[in-house]
Amino acid sequence: MSRGIIAPEFEYQDGTLAVERVSLLELAEEYGTPLYVYSRGHLVRRYTELADAFREADPLICFSVKVNTNRALISTLAEQGAAADVVSGGELTRALQAGIPARRIVFAGVGKTAAEIDLALKEGILFFTVESEGELELVSRRARALGLRARIAPRVNPDVDPQTHRFISTGKLENKFGMDVERVRRLGAQMEQYPAVDLVGLHMHIGSQITTPDPYVLALQRMLPLAAELRGRLSSLEYLDVGGGMGIRYSPTDDELSAARLARAILPLVRESGLRLVIEPGRYIAGNCGLLLTRVLYVKENGARTFVIVDAGMTDLIRPPLYGAYHHILPVREVGEIIIGDVVGPVCETPDFFAAQRSLPAVRPGDLLAVMSAGAYGFVMSSNYNSRCRPAEVMVQGSSHRLVRRRESIADLTRLEL
Ligand SMILES: Cc1ncc(COP(=O)(O)O)c(C=O)c1O
């Protein structure tokens, strides 16, 4: 088993895995398990890396809050200057509560409701990334009804293959997102029909966990002629939003798409467009800021297989069963002996696993394991299936730590039932 470390904020100190300068043994003792643990230092470092790489373009960096909606994370990023990308009224409210001004929030998603559109209009967000003609009609009607102006950025589906898992590909025409270039061109030519709406940007988001700049470049090359045409026609056009999607390392040997490499590839095209760059990174900033800490309950053999049964399950982190995703798993206390085994949870579903047939530390009941790279699409995708309580979340900063969401209780599970 590789003990390799994915990010410097998560390293062994005196034989025990630590987050910044706090031992995970101490955190398990104080807060219990399963437990999400985030490194504030990692978040700030990743945000800064991005900001530095794109600095010459003075971009609006919209943290995609869908990846992690904990207020402590969003407000940490807001303090660094982050704006936000949201996909629901709930996320919009969370971003506002975390201190991001409405004028620095963009709102994406194929199925915005009238109530969500009203909320965003009243708050005065920067723009809606409009994904269909029907949505434009509704945004226009709601803006007129409220006596407000709406700003929109049609989402272009550039029909490129982002070379990622098919469930996180969003920029091909077979996906439900956005509109093809021709439809956006037509829409741009009809803007006088929508007097309460300003077309202020063009948007794309082609997928997630993308590890090469090539699909971004291809997509931008398809969008630039459209941008030039719309700029000639509409003085309101100001932003070019290239979405998020930058891939990270889930294993110490993985490649990631560095901010610097992406910036080198796309900044010349952004410059050519004459528009202000907007980016919507989620996973890149938060993916490796967090881990899921879990305790071994039992170790059992079934036939030739060894199962390490832990107290976290697919209800806490669903990426392995949902996407077949790899998450590196490290023992909190270094163990010499290695076994081949499966790490599985307590949920009554066969795909409730974190690792299958992997070389693992020969842990015993009571030992702790850290499921790494759980800062993005982790807690936010958790559920109460099997009436399991969601884990607590803790943020570490240097040698201090604080609870940023308490563990759910059984009383929380039944609270809304009538
Ligand atoms: C519109 C939009 N922007 C940004 C993101 C963030 O993607 P990532 O976490 O891959 O950076 C997503 C993810 O689904 C998205 O749908």
The ligand as an ORCA input file, in Angstrom:
! r2SCAN-3c Opt
* xyz 0 1
  C     -21.780     25.107    -13.732
  C     -20.716     24.485    -12.923
  N     -19.627     25.220    -12.581
  C     -18.639     24.710    -11.836
  C     -18.679     23.408    -11.375
  C     -17.544     22.898    -10.522
  O     -16.874     21.865    -11.118
  P     -15.514     21.320    -10.501
  O     -15.782     20.936     -9.095
  O     -15.174     20.168    -11.354
  O     -14.510     22.427    -10.606
  C     -19.771     22.596    -11.714
  C     -19.828     21.204    -11.286
  O     -20.703     20.450    -11.557
  C     -20.821     23.148    -12.501
  O     -21.892     22.434    -12.832
*
